[in-house]
Amino acid sequence: MGEIIFVSGGISSGKSDFAERLCNNKKEKTLYIATSVPFDSEMKEKKRKHLEKRASKNWDILERYKDLYKVVKEIDKKYDIVLLDCLTMMVSNLIFHEEHDFDAKDIKESNKKAKMVKEEFEKLIDEIKKTNTSFVIVTNEIGLGGISENRLTRFFSQLCGEINQLFAAISNEAYLVVSGIAIKIK
């Protein structure tokens, strides 16, 4: 198994910049995996800026969030390091890949959705473990703000926390980025 570095932090904390510096320090063939799907003009502009910034690094870019585990074998043959940015967007996209009204559905239906999302990540972890490729995995630490009164937000926060724990557990190193400062936590 290649090295796995887990990078977590709040929104606009500097975690992606820190993760990029980790990849730049390696000076190897790099793949940037973007998991976002821009649904509005703000996200489209953010995506444009991210892609423009990374294009200057001569990295290959893959935009994908579903069935990512299926491409890991090919990644292992072509790349030394993969920057996966980010798990939180991947969770969000998987949740809403098919319509699901959390307020209208009962808890059993939401639990089925959570199980499907977790299985996607478990498959990804299993494939990553089989590679010799190093991975830098970025995510948002969203569970620090208290418990929401909104059912969807509680579901999302809980699920992201569980997914983050899975990846942190298999990582060789883990960092929490706060205000642009990375703190090594593992």
Backbone bond lengths (Angstrom), bond angles and torsions (degrees), N, CA, C in turn:
res aa  C-N    CA-C-N  psi(-1)  N-CA   C-N-CA  omega(-1)  CA-C   N-CA-C  phi
1 M - - - 1.450 - - 1.517 108.77 -
2 G 1.339 115.86 136.86 1.454 120.49 175.52 1.520 110.64 -73.48
3 E 1.309 115.51 173.22 1.463 121.38 178.67 1.529 109.63 -69.69
4 I 1.331 116.87 140.32 1.458 122.29 175.84 1.517 108.28 -121.42
5 I 1.327 115.02 122.22 1.465 121.22 178.41 1.522 107.32 -115.61
6 F 1.315 116.68 124.21 1.457 124.72 -177.09 1.523 108.58 -103.84
7 V 1.333 116.76 126.93 1.464 121.85 -177.90 1.521 108.58 -125.61
8 S 1.321 116.34 116.58 1.461 122.21 -178.90 1.523 109.73 -121.72
9 G 1.307 115.53 158.42 1.461 121.11 177.51 1.512 109.84 172.00
10 G 1.302 115.87 173.51 1.456 121.04 179.19 1.524 111.57 -76.34
11 I 1.305 115.52 174.73 1.457 121.67 177.84 1.527 108.45 -63.24
12 S 1.326 116.39 132.84 1.471 123.88 -179.62 1.531 112.87 58.27
13 S 1.328 116.12 32.14 1.465 120.29 179.83 1.520 112.18 -84.79
14 G 1.348 116.78 -14.67 1.457 120.88 -176.99 1.521 112.71 102.72
15 K 1.326 116.60 9.63 1.467 120.09 -176.14 1.523 112.52 -65.90
16 S 1.324 118.53 -39.62 1.471 120.24 179.33 1.520 111.07 -66.96
17 D 1.328 117.81 -40.85 1.466 121.04 177.21 1.532 110.20 -62.30
18 F 1.324 116.66 -42.67 1.465 120.40 178.19 1.531 110.05 -62.54
19 A 1.329 117.26 -44.96 1.468 121.24 179.99 1.527 110.59 -61.84
20 E 1.317 116.67 -39.80 1.468 120.18 177.65 1.516 111.12 -63.34
21 R 1.327 117.20 -40.54 1.468 119.83 178.20 1.529 110.56 -63.04
22 L 1.310 117.19 -37.69 1.466 120.28 176.54 1.528 110.14 -60.30
23 C 1.322 116.23 -42.25 1.471 120.24 179.30 1.523 111.03 -69.61
24 N 1.316 117.11 -40.43 1.464 120.65 179.02 1.522 111.54 -62.02
25 N 1.314 116.35 -35.16 1.465 120.74 -179.83 1.526 111.87 -66.28
26 K 1.318 116.40 -23.00 1.468 120.30 -178.04 1.530 111.49 -80.39
27 K 1.337 118.42 -27.84 1.478 123.28 178.13 1.534 111.83 54.37
28 E 1.292 117.00 41.86 1.450 121.63 -178.66 1.529 109.76 -121.62
29 K 1.323 116.51 174.72 1.462 122.77 177.96 1.527 108.25 -65.54
30 T 1.340 116.21 116.88 1.458 121.94 -170.41 1.518 111.81 -116.95
31 L 1.324 115.51 139.18 1.458 123.20 171.37 1.513 108.07 -114.59
32 Y 1.319 115.53 128.54 1.465 121.68 174.64 1.525 107.41 -102.01
33 I 1.335 116.55 119.29 1.464 121.27 176.77 1.519 108.30 -103.44
34 A 1.322 115.11 117.37 1.466 122.23 178.02 1.524 108.14 -100.48
35 T 1.318 116.64 124.44 1.460 120.53 -176.27 1.525 113.43 -101.55
36 S 1.323 117.42 0.98 1.468 119.17 -176.23 1.523 111.61 -81.12
37 V 1.312 114.29 150.97 1.457 122.86 171.82 1.524 105.37 -124.73
38 P 1.328 117.77 107.18 1.466 119.37 -176.47 1.534 111.51 -74.59
39 F 1.333 114.99 121.87 1.460 120.58 -178.40 1.526 113.05 -102.53
40 D 1.317 117.52 -14.93 1.461 120.27 -178.89 1.526 109.93 -137.52
41 S 1.318 116.50 173.73 1.467 120.67 -174.85 1.532 112.18 -64.32
42 E 1.316 117.32 -34.22 1.467 120.15 179.40 1.527 110.63 -64.00
43 M 1.338 116.52 -46.43 1.465 120.31 179.59 1.535 111.00 -68.56
44 K 1.316 117.33 -34.44 1.468 120.23 177.36 1.528 110.57 -63.96
45 E 1.314 116.78 -39.87 1.470 120.48 178.06 1.530 110.63 -68.35
46 K 1.312 116.66 -40.49 1.466 120.61 178.12 1.531 109.85 -62.11
47 K 1.322 116.66 -43.24 1.464 121.39 178.53 1.526 110.30 -62.21
48 R 1.319 117.24 -44.28 1.459 121.32 -179.92 1.528 110.60 -58.31
49 K 1.315 116.52 -45.08 1.470 121.01 -179.93 1.533 111.57 -64.79
50 H 1.321 115.90 -41.70 1.466 119.51 179.09 1.534 110.78 -63.39
51 L 1.320 116.50 -45.90 1.467 119.82 -178.83 1.527 111.41 -66.00
52 E 1.316 116.43 -39.82 1.465 120.88 178.25 1.531 110.56 -62.01
53 K 1.312 116.24 -43.78 1.459 121.48 -179.80 1.528 111.11 -62.82
54 R 1.315 116.35 -42.59 1.459 120.24 -177.02 1.519 112.77 -78.31
55 A 1.317 117.93 -24.22 1.471 121.23 179.03 1.528 110.69 -61.00
56 S 1.320 116.56 -34.49 1.463 120.17 -179.65 1.528 112.11 -70.16
57 K 1.313 117.84 -12.28 1.463 121.63 -178.85 1.524 111.97 -90.25
58 N 1.310 117.16 -3.96 1.460 121.86 -178.69 1.527 112.20 62.20
59 W 1.319 115.62 33.77 1.457 121.23 175.50 1.518 108.56 -91.93
60 D 1.314 116.34 150.82 1.457 120.05 169.41 1.525 107.41 -80.91
61 I 1.333 115.83 149.80 1.462 120.60 -176.81 1.523 109.17 -126.49
62 L 1.322 114.90 132.57 1.457 122.66 175.05 1.518 107.22 -123.54
63 E 1.326 116.05 124.98 1.462 120.63 176.53 1.519 107.60 -103.80
64 R 1.340 115.23 110.97 1.457 119.49 -176.22 1.522 109.11 -166.28
65 Y 1.317 116.16 145.37 1.458 120.20 175.42 1.530 112.28 -132.87
66 K 1.299 118.17 -22.24 1.464 121.22 -176.49 1.525 109.56 -105.48
67 D 1.330 115.31 141.01 1.459 121.89 179.19 1.525 112.27 55.89
68 L 1.296 116.03 34.65 1.460 121.17 -179.23 1.531 111.13 -62.64
69 Y 1.303 116.21 -30.79 1.469 120.53 179.25 1.528 111.91 -59.26
70 K 1.323 117.52 -25.41 1.461 121.13 -177.42 1.527 112.99 -71.19
71 V 1.320 117.53 -22.83 1.461 120.06 -178.13 1.526 113.24 -98.89
72 V 1.323 117.12 -3.90 1.461 120.19 -176.49 1.528 111.59 -62.63
73 K 1.317 118.61 -36.05 1.467 120.59 179.17 1.529 111.07 -60.83
74 E 1.323 117.67 -43.36 1.461 121.21 178.21 1.523 111.19 -68.32
75 I 1.306 116.09 -35.54 1.460 121.12 177.86 1.526 110.13 -60.58
76 D 1.326 115.90 -42.38 1.460 121.33 -177.37 1.527 111.58 -60.59
77 K 1.303 117.05 -30.46 1.460 121.12 -178.21 1.533 112.64 -81.07
78 K 1.333 117.49 -21.59 1.466 120.67 -171.55 1.528 115.30 -111.06
79 Y 1.328 117.78 -24.34 1.461 120.09 -169.02 1.523 111.62 -126.69
80 D 1.325 114.15 148.80 1.459 121.25 175.49 1.521 111.27 -88.48
81 I 1.346 115.29 -33.16 1.466 120.41 -177.19 1.531 109.35 -144.17
82 V 1.330 114.68 143.53 1.462 122.45 179.15 1.523 107.80 -123.92
83 L 1.328 115.65 130.33 1.461 121.69 172.18 1.526 106.71 -103.79
84 L 1.320 116.66 111.63 1.466 123.05 179.80 1.520 108.09 -102.09
85 D 1.330 116.22 113.19 1.462 121.96 -174.04 1.531 109.04 -133.83
86 C 1.299 122.06 105.63 1.443 126.02 3.73 1.526 110.17 -143.89
87 L 1.319 115.47 163.56 1.457 121.30 -178.88 1.528 111.65 -62.54
88 T 1.315 116.89 -38.19 1.467 120.98 -176.93 1.526 111.79 -62.21
89 M 1.330 116.61 -43.87 1.465 119.76 177.40 1.522 110.47 -66.07
90 M 1.313 116.01 -35.87 1.459 120.28 178.04 1.527 110.31 -63.21
91 V 1.325 116.96 -44.28 1.469 120.97 176.73 1.531 109.70 -58.67
92 S 1.306 116.44 -48.64 1.469 121.08 -179.26 1.527 111.62 -58.40
93 N 1.315 116.45 -46.59 1.465 120.04 -179.02 1.525 112.08 -66.48
94 L 1.311 117.22 -37.45 1.456 119.97 177.80 1.532 111.13 -67.47
95 I 1.321 116.51 -38.59 1.467 120.26 178.17 1.525 110.31 -60.34
96 F 1.325 116.44 -43.89 1.460 120.54 -173.85 1.523 113.57 -100.00
97 H 1.346 116.84 10.76 1.467 119.97 177.63 1.526 110.27 -57.09
98 E 1.298 115.80 -40.84 1.459 121.95 173.02 1.519 106.71 -119.13
99 E 1.304 116.52 146.39 1.466 120.43 -176.28 1.522 110.80 -58.31
100 H 1.320 114.53 134.54 1.461 120.23 178.50 1.523 107.61 -151.10
101 D 1.315 117.17 110.41 1.458 122.55 178.84 1.526 108.67 -90.78
102 F 1.325 116.09 101.39 1.458 121.07 -174.82 1.519 112.66 -64.48
103 D 1.312 117.15 -30.05 1.462 119.01 -179.58 1.528 111.62 -75.75
104 A 1.325 116.61 -29.65 1.462 120.45 -178.11 1.527 112.81 -88.96
105 K 1.317 117.87 -25.96 1.472 121.79 -176.55 1.526 110.54 -85.10
106 D 1.312 115.34 152.15 1.455 118.32 175.80 1.532 109.12 -81.98
107 I 1.314 115.41 173.31 1.466 121.30 -174.20 1.527 111.20 -64.04
108 K 1.328 118.21 -31.43 1.464 120.78 179.23 1.524 111.14 -62.60
109 E 1.310 117.39 -40.70 1.465 121.28 178.65 1.529 110.89 -66.80
110 S 1.308 116.48 -41.31 1.471 120.20 177.71 1.530 110.52 -65.31
111 N 1.329 116.89 -37.54 1.466 120.37 177.86 1.526 111.13 -65.02
112 K 1.328 117.42 -35.79 1.470 120.77 175.73 1.526 110.17 -63.19
113 K 1.323 116.13 -42.03 1.470 121.01 178.03 1.521 109.73 -62.11
114 A 1.325 117.37 -45.48 1.463 121.08 179.62 1.528 110.70 -61.82
115 K 1.308 117.49 -41.05 1.466 121.29 179.02 1.519 110.84 -62.16
116 M 1.327 117.23 -42.38 1.465 121.41 178.70 1.526 110.76 -61.66
117 V 1.323 117.15 -43.44 1.463 121.37 -179.72 1.533 110.36 -65.80
118 K 1.321 117.21 -45.55 1.471 120.51 179.18 1.524 111.09 -61.03
119 E 1.315 117.23 -40.71 1.469 120.27 179.14 1.519 111.17 -61.89
120 E 1.324 117.41 -37.54 1.463 121.67 177.38 1.532 110.24 -60.03
121 F 1.321 116.06 -44.55 1.463 120.26 -179.30 1.527 112.05 -73.05
122 E 1.314 117.49 -35.61 1.461 120.12 177.08 1.527 110.88 -63.71
123 K 1.321 117.30 -39.34 1.468 121.13 176.06 1.531 110.22 -64.10
124 L 1.322 116.64 -41.25 1.460 120.83 178.59 1.531 110.26 -62.30
125 I 1.316 117.07 -46.11 1.468 120.89 178.58 1.523 110.51 -59.94
126 D 1.322 117.07 -44.72 1.469 120.21 179.61 1.526 111.18 -58.13
127 E 1.321 118.01 -42.02 1.463 121.32 -179.63 1.523 111.66 -71.78
128 I 1.320 117.13 -38.87 1.471 120.30 177.74 1.525 110.02 -60.62
129 K 1.312 116.94 -40.96 1.469 121.44 -179.31 1.528 112.29 -62.20
130 K 1.322 117.47 -24.46 1.466 121.70 -177.90 1.529 112.66 -84.34
131 T 1.330 117.73 -8.99 1.458 120.78 -174.22 1.520 112.29 -94.23
132 N 1.325 114.39 167.14 1.459 121.91 170.10 1.524 110.57 -102.13
133 T 1.305 116.88 2.27 1.455 123.27 -178.43 1.520 110.64 -79.24
134 S 1.325 116.00 141.69 1.466 120.60 173.24 1.524 109.08 -84.21
135 F 1.323 116.45 144.89 1.462 122.38 179.19 1.520 109.28 -125.82
136 V 1.329 115.79 133.99 1.453 122.40 168.01 1.524 104.47 -110.90
137 I 1.330 116.34 117.13 1.462 121.91 -171.88 1.515 109.37 -114.90
138 V 1.328 115.36 122.61 1.464 122.74 -176.81 1.527 109.66 -103.92
139 T 1.315 115.73 142.04 1.464 121.06 177.60 1.522 109.55 -151.42
140 N 1.303 115.63 167.43 1.464 120.92 175.61 1.515 109.57 -99.76
141 E 1.298 116.13 138.19 1.456 121.98 172.45 1.525 105.86 -93.90
142 I 1.323 115.78 96.77 1.466 119.13 -172.35 1.521 113.71 -104.66
143 G 1.307 118.45 -5.25 1.452 120.78 -173.68 1.513 115.73 -87.86
144 L 1.308 118.53 15.27 1.466 120.47 -176.58 1.526 113.33 -93.32
145 G 1.321 117.33 -4.66 1.460 119.91 -171.57 1.508 116.13 -97.30
146 G 1.304 118.91 11.60 1.456 120.01 -179.44 1.518 111.66 94.61
147 I 1.305 115.96 177.11 1.461 121.80 -177.47 1.521 109.06 -92.82
148 S 1.330 115.20 127.23 1.458 121.10 -178.04 1.525 111.38 -76.75
149 E 1.302 115.49 153.25 1.471 120.29 173.56 1.529 110.80 -82.42
150 N 1.332 116.68 -11.24 1.462 122.97 -177.93 1.522 110.36 -90.75
151 R 1.320 117.70 128.67 1.470 122.57 -176.66 1.527 112.11 -61.47
152 L 1.327 118.01 -44.69 1.457 121.33 -179.77 1.529 111.00 -61.97
153 T 1.303 117.29 -43.35 1.467 121.01 -179.95 1.530 110.85 -64.78
154 R 1.322 117.06 -40.74 1.475 119.72 176.72 1.528 110.60 -62.46
155 F 1.327 116.53 -44.33 1.464 122.04 179.17 1.527 110.17 -59.98
156 F 1.329 116.24 -49.06 1.458 122.26 -178.66 1.527 111.53 -61.81
157 S 1.317 116.91 -46.81 1.465 121.22 -179.60 1.518 111.47 -62.02
158 Q 1.322 116.66 -44.58 1.461 121.38 179.12 1.522 110.78 -61.64
159 L 1.327 116.67 -47.35 1.454 121.53 -177.62 1.532 111.25 -64.66
160 C 1.326 117.09 -44.63 1.470 120.07 177.75 1.526 111.04 -61.33
161 G 1.316 117.13 -40.85 1.458 120.34 177.73 1.520 111.86 -60.47
162 E 1.322 116.82 -41.88 1.461 120.56 179.70 1.529 111.25 -67.85
163 I 1.320 117.31 -41.49 1.465 121.51 178.36 1.525 109.69 -64.39
164 N 1.325 117.19 -44.79 1.462 120.78 179.10 1.528 111.20 -59.08
165 Q 1.326 117.07 -39.49 1.465 119.86 178.71 1.522 111.53 -63.11
166 L 1.327 117.08 -38.94 1.468 120.48 178.70 1.525 111.07 -59.82
167 F 1.338 116.62 -46.37 1.463 120.69 -177.25 1.524 111.58 -74.21
168 A 1.310 117.63 -37.15 1.465 119.62 177.74 1.528 110.53 -63.55
169 A 1.322 116.75 -36.26 1.465 120.99 -178.84 1.530 112.26 -64.24
170 I 1.332 117.86 -34.55 1.471 119.49 -177.75 1.523 112.63 -92.55
171 S 1.326 116.75 -4.21 1.467 119.33 -175.79 1.525 111.66 -76.72
172 N 1.333 113.92 150.52 1.457 120.70 173.39 1.520 110.77 -81.29
173 E 1.322 115.26 -34.81 1.464 122.74 177.79 1.517 107.75 -136.50
174 A 1.332 116.29 150.58 1.461 121.39 175.62 1.524 108.91 -140.97
175 Y 1.322 114.97 140.31 1.463 121.96 -179.18 1.515 110.08 -129.86
176 L 1.319 115.31 144.71 1.452 122.95 169.73 1.522 106.17 -112.03
177 V 1.325 116.60 124.34 1.463 120.61 -179.04 1.523 108.44 -104.23
178 V 1.346 114.99 124.46 1.457 122.20 -179.25 1.522 107.56 -128.98
179 S 1.322 117.61 122.05 1.472 122.43 177.22 1.525 111.86 52.16
180 G 1.334 115.90 38.99 1.459 121.06 177.55 1.511 114.97 82.36
181 I 1.320 117.80 1.43 1.456 122.22 -179.07 1.524 108.60 -109.87
182 A 1.328 115.58 124.07 1.467 120.56 179.40 1.521 110.09 -88.90
183 I 1.322 115.57 130.25 1.453 122.52 177.92 1.522 107.04 -114.78
184 K 1.321 117.24 120.49 1.454 121.00 179.58 1.529 108.41 -73.81
185 I 1.353 115.73 124.04 1.456 120.24 -178.72 1.526 111.89 -113.09
186 K 1.320 116.66 -8.76 1.468 120.56 177.02 1.514 108.61 -150.89
